[in-house]
């Protein structure tokens, strides 16, 4: 369900925030927009996507096979998660020939890098750590 108007059979869904979140936010000076603190990104938050972003944040780009090996996931799992990040505009891929075989290289986009770093800062704020 998107942010637009509800159509046909769509229902509004009320999301209950985590019981500790409301108490923690005023202490760390964060504002809440809807149910998400500043910088918290549900797209990045999924464990494998978070790990992909963390790996790509540390390098200019990485070969698909290397990312797959580092995460210890199948090619299909990685492909699905990378697809979500590409659709969000957080990752881009390029294809190039290396050792006579076509390879796929992954790279965080600038919006992706900013979203990842903002998400990490939001997680630190939630657990009470200040980013420095």
N, CA, C and O atoms as a DFTB+ gen file, in Angstrom:
528 C
 N C O
     1  1       0.848      -1.176       0.000
     2  2       0.000       0.000       0.000
     3  2       0.887       1.230       0.000
     4  3       1.772       1.355       0.847
     5  1       0.665       2.132      -0.930
     6  2       1.479       3.329      -1.050
     7  2       0.945       4.463      -0.197
     8  3       0.084       4.268       0.661
     9  1       1.467       5.640      -0.446
    10  2       1.053       6.807       0.324
    11  2      -0.159       7.493      -0.275
    12  3      -0.736       8.390       0.340
    13  1      -0.551       7.076      -1.478
    14  2      -1.671       7.708      -2.166
    15  2      -3.003       7.347      -1.540
    16  3      -3.066       6.810      -0.434
    17  1      -4.070       7.655      -2.274
    18  2      -5.410       7.380      -1.796
    19  2      -5.671       5.893      -1.822
    20  3      -5.126       5.153      -2.641
    21  1      -6.530       5.471      -0.890
    22  2      -6.903       4.067      -0.844
    23  2      -7.928       3.791      -1.928
    24  3      -8.877       4.556      -2.102
    25  1      -7.743       2.721      -2.640
    26  2      -8.680       2.353      -3.695
    27  2      -9.536       1.201      -3.259
    28  3      -9.579       0.863      -2.077
    29  1     -10.221       0.593      -4.203
    30  2     -11.100      -0.554      -4.069
    31  2     -11.123      -1.232      -2.719
    32  3     -11.714      -0.705      -1.777
    33  1     -10.498      -2.383      -2.602
    34  2     -10.582      -3.190      -1.399
    35  2      -9.469      -2.941      -0.398
    36  3      -9.303      -3.732       0.531
    37  1      -8.703      -1.871      -0.552
    38  2      -7.599      -1.632       0.369
    39  2      -8.120      -1.156       1.717
    40  3      -9.091      -0.402       1.785
    41  1      -7.480      -1.592       2.772
    42  2      -7.848      -1.181       4.122
    43  2      -6.693      -0.438       4.759
    44  3      -5.524      -0.694       4.471
    45  1      -7.044       0.475       5.619
    46  2      -6.004       1.154       6.387
    47  2      -5.514       0.196       7.460
    48  3      -6.299      -0.535       8.063
    49  1      -4.217       0.209       7.687
    50  2      -3.622      -0.677       8.676
    51  2      -2.955       0.196       9.718
    52  3      -2.133       1.052       9.390
    53  1      -3.312      -0.023      10.979
    54  2      -2.681       0.743      12.054
    55  2      -1.453      -0.021      12.518
    56  3      -1.543      -1.201      12.860
    57  1      -0.328       0.634      12.532
    58  2       0.918       0.018      12.977
    59  2       1.222       0.517      14.371
    60  3       1.303       1.722      14.609
    61  1       1.389      -0.421      15.298
    62  2       1.714      -0.060      16.672
    63  2       3.225       0.050      16.801
    64  3       3.940      -0.900      16.483
    65  1       3.722       1.193      17.261
    66  2       5.172       1.325      17.428
    67  2       5.675       0.419      18.546
    68  3       4.907      -0.019      19.403
    69  1       6.956       0.152      18.521
    70  2       7.590      -0.653      19.556
    71  2       7.404       0.062      20.881
    72  3       7.563       1.281      20.940
    73  1       7.068      -0.670      21.965
    74  2       6.785      -0.006      23.246
    75  2       7.946       0.791      23.816
    76  3       7.711       1.740      24.563
    77  1       9.182       0.450      23.499
    78  2      10.326       1.194      24.029
    79  2      10.646       2.435      23.206
    80  3      11.274       3.366      23.711
    81  1      10.224       2.462      21.946
    82  2      10.582       3.543      21.051
    83  2      10.096       4.915      21.517
    84  3      10.900       5.848      21.522
    85  1       8.836       5.097      21.908
    86  2       8.394       6.432      22.314
    87  2       9.160       6.991      23.499
    88  3       9.402       8.197      23.553
    89  1       9.554       6.138      24.465
    90  2      10.290       6.652      25.606
    91  2      11.717       7.027      25.227
    92  3      12.275       7.975      25.779
    93  1      12.310       6.294      24.295
    94  2      13.717       6.512      23.953
    95  2      13.913       7.752      23.094
    96  3      14.937       8.425      23.218
    97  1      12.972       8.066      22.241
    98  2      13.173       9.151      21.285
    99  2      13.361      10.529      21.919
   100  3      14.278      11.243      21.514
   101  1      12.543      10.940      22.890
   102  2      12.768      12.271      23.461
   103  2      14.143      12.411      24.101
   104  3      14.732      13.492      24.073
   105  1      14.658      11.335      24.675
   106  2      15.961      11.392      25.335
   107  2      17.103      11.640      24.360
   108  3      18.109      12.248      24.723
   109  1      16.951      11.170      23.118
   110  2      18.029      11.342      22.149
   111  2      17.763      12.496      21.193
   112  3      18.544      12.726      20.269
   113  1      16.672      13.223      21.404
   114  2      16.395      14.411      20.608
   115  2      15.960      14.132      19.188
   116  3      16.197      14.952      18.302
   117  1      15.326      12.992      18.948
   118  2      14.866      12.675      17.598
   119  2      13.408      13.066      17.452
   120  3      12.658      13.100      18.428
   121  1      13.022      13.357      16.237
   122  2      11.618      13.605      15.957
   123  2      11.042      12.383      15.272
   124  3      11.753      11.618      14.621
   125  1       9.751      12.217      15.429
   126  2       9.084      11.082      14.812
   127  2       8.136      11.593      13.742
   128  3       7.328      12.489      13.985
   129  1       8.242      11.015      12.562
   130  2       7.331      11.323      11.470
   131  2       6.553      10.041      11.236
   132  3       7.128       9.043      10.802
   133  1       5.249      10.048      11.516
   134  2       4.476       8.817      11.439
   135  2       4.987       7.868      12.502
   136  3       5.055       8.224      13.679
   137  1       5.347       6.663      12.095
   138  2       5.868       5.687      13.043
   139  2       7.370       5.505      12.902
   140  3       7.932       4.617      13.542
   141  1       8.048       6.319      12.079
   142  2       9.477       6.138      11.837
   143  2      10.279       7.311      12.368
   144  3       9.932       8.464      12.109
   145  1      11.355       7.037      13.114
   146  2      12.243       8.124      13.526
   147  2      13.035       8.631      12.323
   148  3      13.148       7.933      11.315
   149  1      13.570       9.814      12.423
   150  2      14.374      10.376      11.335
   151  2      15.451       9.408      10.910
   152  3      16.180       8.866      11.741
   153  1      15.549       9.194       9.608
   154  2      16.618       8.372       9.066
   155  2      16.336       6.892       9.030
   156  3      17.005       6.174       8.288
   157  1      15.377       6.395       9.793
   158  2      15.077       4.968       9.787
   159  2      14.487       4.611       8.431
   160  3      13.529       5.240       7.980
   161  1      15.057       3.603       7.781
   162  2      14.637       3.232       6.433
   163  2      14.252       1.756       6.397
   164  3      15.115       0.884       6.494
   165  1      12.962       1.479       6.256
   166  2      12.465       0.098       6.263
   167  2      13.009      -0.708       5.091
   168  3      13.156      -1.926       5.194
   169  1      13.306      -0.050       3.986
   170  2      13.866      -0.768       2.836
   171  2      15.245      -1.309       3.182
   172  3      15.557      -2.454       2.853
   173  1      16.058      -0.524       3.824
   174  2      17.418      -0.937       4.180
   175  2      17.410      -1.873       5.389
   176  3      18.301      -2.712       5.515
   177  1      16.442      -1.749       6.262
   178  2      16.453      -2.448       7.548
   179  2      16.438      -3.974       7.453
   180  3      16.934      -4.639       8.362
   181  1      15.893      -4.542       6.398
   182  2      15.880      -6.003       6.258
   183  2      17.323      -6.507       6.357
   184  3      18.214      -5.931       5.733
   185  1      17.569      -7.564       7.124
   186  2      18.945      -7.982       7.432
   187  2      19.882      -8.121       6.232
   188  3      20.988      -7.581       6.265
   189  1      19.480      -8.822       5.185
   190  2      20.393      -8.976       4.049
   191  2      20.616      -7.662       3.310
   192  3      21.722      -7.413       2.831
   193  1      19.593      -6.816       3.207
   194  2      19.780      -5.520       2.548
   195  2      20.682      -4.617       3.374
   196  3      21.489      -3.870       2.822
   197  1      20.549      -4.679       4.694
   198  2      21.430      -3.906       5.573
   199  2      22.877      -4.360       5.391
   200  3      23.785      -3.532       5.323
   201  1      23.089      -5.656       5.314
   202  2      24.440      -6.196       5.123
   203  2      24.995      -5.839       3.747
   204  3      26.186      -5.558       3.618
   205  1      24.156      -5.847       2.728
   206  2      24.591      -5.445       1.384
   207  2      25.047      -3.994       1.412
   208  3      26.117      -3.663       0.903
   209  1      24.230      -3.131       2.007
   210  2      24.579      -1.705       2.071
   211  2      25.855      -1.487       2.874
   212  3      26.690      -0.666       2.493
   213  1      26.016      -2.204       3.973
   214  2      27.221      -2.064       4.790
   215  2      28.454      -2.447       3.992
   216  3      29.474      -1.759       4.046
   217  1      28.364      -3.535       3.259
   218  2      29.499      -3.987       2.453
   219  2      29.809      -2.971       1.344
   220  3      30.968      -2.626       1.113
   221  1      28.761      -2.500       0.664
   222  2      28.985      -1.568      -0.442
   223  2      29.404      -0.181       0.029
   224  3      30.038       0.558      -0.724
   225  1      29.060       0.187       1.264
   226  2      29.468       1.492       1.791
   227  2      30.981       1.550       1.998
   228  3      31.580       2.625       1.976
   229  1      31.586       0.385       2.197
   230  2      33.021       0.333       2.492
   231  2      33.898       0.306       1.241
   232  3      35.120       0.414       1.345
   233  1      33.291       0.164       0.063
   234  2      34.055       0.051      -1.183
   235  2      33.426       0.914      -2.267
   236  3      32.276       1.337      -2.152
   237  1      34.195       1.169      -3.324
   238  2      33.638       1.911      -4.456
   239  2      32.608       1.061      -5.190
   240  3      31.547       1.555      -5.569
   241  1      32.923      -0.222      -5.391
   242  2      31.990      -1.159      -5.988
   243  2      32.471      -2.573      -5.661
   244  3      33.626      -2.781      -5.289
   245  1      31.573      -3.527      -5.805
   246  2      31.925      -4.912      -5.496
   247  2      31.270      -5.832      -6.513
   248  3      30.152      -5.586      -6.965
   249  1      31.975      -6.883      -6.862
   250  2      31.432      -7.864      -7.791
   251  2      30.320      -8.667      -7.092
   252  3      30.433      -9.005      -5.913
   253  1      29.267      -8.959      -7.824
   254  2      28.117      -9.694      -7.309
   255  2      28.566     -10.959      -6.577
   256  3      28.104     -11.229      -5.468
   257  1      29.463     -11.733      -7.190
   258  2      29.932     -12.981      -6.589
   259  2      30.637     -12.765      -5.268
   260  3      30.515     -13.584      -4.357
   261  1      31.369     -11.679      -5.153
   262  2      32.059     -11.355      -3.901
   263  2      31.049     -11.026      -2.813
   264  3      31.177     -11.484      -1.678
   265  1      30.040     -10.226      -3.166
   266  2      28.994      -9.882      -2.197
   267  2      28.266     -11.152      -1.763
   268  3      27.985     -11.343      -0.580
   269  1      27.966     -12.009      -2.722
   270  2      27.285     -13.265      -2.422
   271  2      28.112     -14.101      -1.443
   272  3      27.579     -14.642      -0.473
   273  1      29.396     -14.200      -1.701
   274  2      30.284     -14.982      -0.841
   275  2      30.375     -14.370       0.564
   276  3      30.321     -15.093       1.559
   277  1      30.511     -13.064       0.642
   278  2      30.620     -12.388       1.941
   279  2      29.356     -12.565       2.781
   280  3      29.433     -12.732       3.998
   281  1      28.194     -12.527       2.128
   282  2      26.930     -12.655       2.849
   283  2      26.557     -14.111       3.109
   284  3      25.765     -14.404       4.005
   285  1      27.131     -15.018       2.325
   286  2      26.805     -16.429       2.495
   287  2      25.381     -16.770       2.096
   288  3      24.724     -17.582       2.748
   289  1      24.903     -16.147       1.022
   290  2      23.546     -16.388       0.530
   291  2      23.607     -16.913      -0.895
   292  3      24.643     -16.821      -1.554
   293  1      22.501     -17.462      -1.366
   294  2      22.438     -17.941      -2.741
   295  2      22.359     -16.758      -3.699
   296  3      22.037     -15.639      -3.300
   297  1      22.657     -17.022      -4.960
   298  2      22.577     -15.973      -5.982
   299  2      21.156     -15.442      -6.103
   300  3      20.954     -14.244      -6.301
   301  1      20.168     -16.329      -5.984
   302  2      18.776     -15.884      -6.124
   303  2      18.354     -14.984      -4.967
   304  3      17.640     -14.004      -5.177
   305  1      18.787     -15.303      -3.752
   306  2      18.472     -14.451      -2.590
   307  2      19.129     -13.089      -2.766
   308  3      18.486     -12.057      -2.572
   309  1      20.405     -13.081      -3.132
   310  2      21.101     -11.815      -3.321
   311  2      20.459     -11.007      -4.441
   312  3      20.265      -9.799      -4.301
   313  1      20.132     -11.653      -5.538
   314  2      19.518     -10.966      -6.672
   315  2      18.204     -10.299      -6.275
   316  3      17.942      -9.160      -6.660
   317  1      17.387     -11.000      -5.513
   318  2      16.114     -10.442      -5.071
   319  2      16.332      -9.219      -4.186
   320  3      15.671      -8.196      -4.369
   321  1      17.253      -9.317      -3.231
   322  2      17.502      -8.208      -2.311
   323  2      18.132      -7.008      -3.029
   324  3      17.791      -5.859      -2.749
   325  1      19.049      -7.286      -3.952
   326  2      19.663      -6.212      -4.743
   327  2      18.590      -5.547      -5.608
   328  3      18.607      -4.329      -5.786
   329  1      17.665      -6.334      -6.142
   330  2      16.571      -5.775      -6.949
   331  2      15.742      -4.774      -6.178
   332  3      15.349      -3.744      -6.725
   333  1      15.470      -5.060      -4.913
   334  2      14.715      -4.129      -4.064
   335  2      15.507      -2.832      -3.885
   336  3      14.948      -1.739      -3.960
   337  1      16.812      -2.965      -3.648
   338  2      17.653      -1.781      -3.457
   339  2      17.797      -0.973      -4.750
   340  3      17.854       0.256      -4.708
   341  1      17.855      -1.649      -5.885
   342  2      17.916      -0.947      -7.176
   343  2      16.621      -0.194      -7.418
   344  3      16.637       0.964      -7.834
   345  1      15.494      -0.856      -7.156
   346  2      14.191      -0.213      -7.350
   347  2      14.040       1.030      -6.475
   348  3      13.402       2.002      -6.878
   349  1      14.625       0.998      -5.285
   350  2      14.574       2.141      -4.375
   351  2      15.558       3.243      -4.784
   352  3      15.520       4.348      -4.242
   353  1      16.442       2.934      -5.749
   354  2      17.439       3.914      -6.170
   355  2      18.679       3.934      -5.297
   356  3      19.479       4.867      -5.376
   357  1      18.851       2.906      -4.456
   358  2      19.967       2.871      -3.520
   359  2      21.208       2.173      -4.068
   360  3      22.322       2.436      -3.616
   361  1      21.020       1.297      -5.025
   362  2      22.129       0.536      -5.607
   363  2      22.003       0.594      -7.112
   364  3      20.900       0.609      -7.659
   365  1      23.145       0.627      -7.775
   366  2      23.139       0.483      -9.231
   367  2      24.090      -0.651      -9.586
   368  3      25.023      -0.965      -8.847
   369  1      23.828      -1.248     -10.726
   370  2      24.688      -2.331     -11.168
   371  2      25.202      -2.033     -12.563
   372  3      24.564      -1.340     -13.356
   373  1      26.366      -2.575     -12.833
   374  2      26.915      -2.481     -14.181
   375  2      27.453      -3.851     -14.547
   376  3      27.917      -4.612     -13.698
   377  1      27.379      -4.137     -15.819
   378  2      27.883      -5.421     -16.311
   379  2      29.145      -5.173     -17.095
   380  3      29.225      -4.229     -17.881
   381  1      30.138      -6.027     -16.879
   382  2      31.418      -5.893     -17.566
   383  2      32.005      -7.283     -17.761
   384  3      31.719      -8.206     -16.998
   385  1      32.822      -7.415     -18.785
   386  2      33.482      -8.686     -19.048
   387  2      34.805      -8.709     -18.298
   388  3      35.596      -7.768     -18.367
   389  1      35.028      -9.812     -17.577
   390  2      36.284     -10.016     -16.862
   391  2      36.645     -11.489     -17.001
   392  3      35.816     -12.362     -16.744
   393  1      37.849     -11.756     -17.398
   394  2      38.290     -13.134     -17.623
   395  2      37.351     -13.868     -18.590
   396  3      36.976     -15.016     -18.353
   397  1      36.992     -13.212     -19.642
   398  2      36.110     -13.712     -20.714
   399  2      34.695     -14.046     -20.251
   400  3      33.938     -14.664     -20.999
   401  1      34.326     -13.655     -19.042
   402  2      32.963     -13.895     -18.550
   403  2      32.332     -12.582     -18.141
   404  3      32.998     -11.680     -17.632
   405  1      31.023     -12.493     -18.376
   406  2      30.317     -11.282     -17.969
   407  2      30.116     -11.307     -16.459
   408  3      29.665     -12.303     -15.893
   409  1      30.454     -10.203     -15.825
   410  2      30.320     -10.058     -14.373
   411  2      29.390      -8.888     -14.071
   412  3      29.258      -7.959     -14.867
   413  1      28.761      -8.949     -12.928
   414  2      27.893      -7.870     -12.470
   415  2      28.575      -7.212     -11.282
   416  3      28.976      -7.877     -10.326
   417  1      28.700      -5.882     -11.361
   418  2      29.307      -5.097     -10.290
   419  2      28.217      -4.253      -9.638
   420  3      27.359      -3.701     -10.325
   421  1      28.253      -4.155      -8.310
   422  2      27.262      -3.407      -7.540
   423  2      27.915      -2.204      -6.882
   424  3      29.072      -2.246      -6.464
   425  1      27.136      -1.129      -6.802
   426  2      27.649       0.110      -6.219
   427  2      26.505       0.836      -5.530
   428  3      25.396       0.894      -6.062
   429  1      26.764       1.392      -4.349
   430  2      25.773       2.252      -3.695
   431  2      25.690       3.562      -4.462
   432  3      26.716       4.121      -4.847
   433  1      24.492       4.050      -4.685
   434  2      24.320       5.377      -5.267
   435  2      24.515       6.402      -4.150
   436  3      24.542       6.036      -2.975
   437  1      24.648       7.661      -4.499
   438  2      24.765       8.693      -3.455
   439  2      23.523       8.710      -2.560
   440  3      23.658       8.765      -1.337
   441  1      22.298       8.663      -3.146
   442  2      21.122       8.585      -2.256
   443  2      21.137       7.315      -1.392
   444  3      20.689       7.337      -0.245
   445  1      21.645       6.225      -1.939
   446  2      21.741       4.981      -1.182
   447  2      22.716       5.086      -0.031
   448  3      22.444       4.608       1.070
   449  1      23.854       5.712      -0.285
   450  2      24.856       5.903       0.761
   451  2      24.291       6.803       1.868
   452  3      24.475       6.525       3.053
   453  1      23.609       7.871       1.479
   454  2      23.013       8.777       2.469
   455  2      21.926       8.065       3.270
   456  3      21.842       8.234       4.486
   457  1      21.101       7.275       2.601
   458  2      20.029       6.546       3.290
   459  2      20.611       5.511       4.246
   460  3      20.125       5.359       5.367
   461  1      21.647       4.802       3.811
   462  2      22.289       3.797       4.667
   463  2      22.890       4.462       5.908
   464  3      22.672       3.998       7.027
   465  1      23.632       5.527       5.717
   466  2      24.266       6.200       6.852
   467  2      23.227       6.816       7.789
   468  3      23.401       6.805       9.008
   469  1      22.146       7.354       7.216
   470  2      21.059       7.876       8.043
   471  2      20.380       6.778       8.848
   472  3      20.012       6.974      10.006
   473  1      20.220       5.615       8.213
   474  2      19.605       4.476       8.895
   475  2      20.477       4.003      10.052
   476  3      19.972       3.732      11.141
   477  1      21.771       3.903       9.822
   478  2      22.705       3.490      10.883
   479  2      22.656       4.497      12.033
   480  3      22.655       4.104      13.199
   481  1      22.616       5.785      11.713
   482  2      22.528       6.814      12.760
   483  2      21.221       6.681      13.541
   484  3      21.206       6.851      14.760
   485  1      20.125       6.377      12.844
   486  2      18.836       6.199      13.519
   487  2      18.873       4.981      14.443
   488  3      18.337       5.026      15.549
   489  1      19.499       3.904      13.996
   490  2      19.618       2.720      14.847
   491  2      20.459       3.025      16.084
   492  3      20.128       2.598      17.191
   493  1      21.540       3.760      15.888
   494  2      22.373       4.132      17.047
   495  2      21.591       4.988      18.026
   496  3      21.711       4.815      19.239
   497  1      20.790       5.913      17.507
   498  2      19.987       6.783      18.379
   499  2      18.951       5.967      19.145
   500  3      18.684       6.236      20.316
   501  1      18.372       4.976      18.488
   502  2      17.362       4.147      19.140
   503  2      17.968       3.373      20.301
   504  3      17.351       3.237      21.358
   505  1      19.183       2.866      20.098
   506  2      19.807       2.077      21.165
   507  2      20.644       2.939      22.107
   508  3      21.279       2.417      23.023
   509  1      20.649       4.244      21.889
   510  2      21.275       5.151      22.832
   511  2      22.720       5.492      22.560
   512  3      23.399       6.019      23.442
   513  1      23.216       5.207      21.366
   514  2      24.595       5.567      21.015
   515  2      24.577       6.800      20.127
   516  3      23.685       6.961      19.295
   517  1      25.530       7.640      20.300
   518  2      25.700       8.813      19.442
   519  2      26.695       8.482      18.344
   520  3      27.744       7.891      18.605
   521  1      26.364       8.864      17.102
   522  2      27.347       8.664      16.027
   523  2      28.337       9.806      16.109
   524  3      27.985      10.919      16.498
   525  1      29.560       9.531      15.748
   526  2      30.576      10.553      15.923
   527  2      31.289      10.747      14.713
   528  3      32.196      11.577      14.658
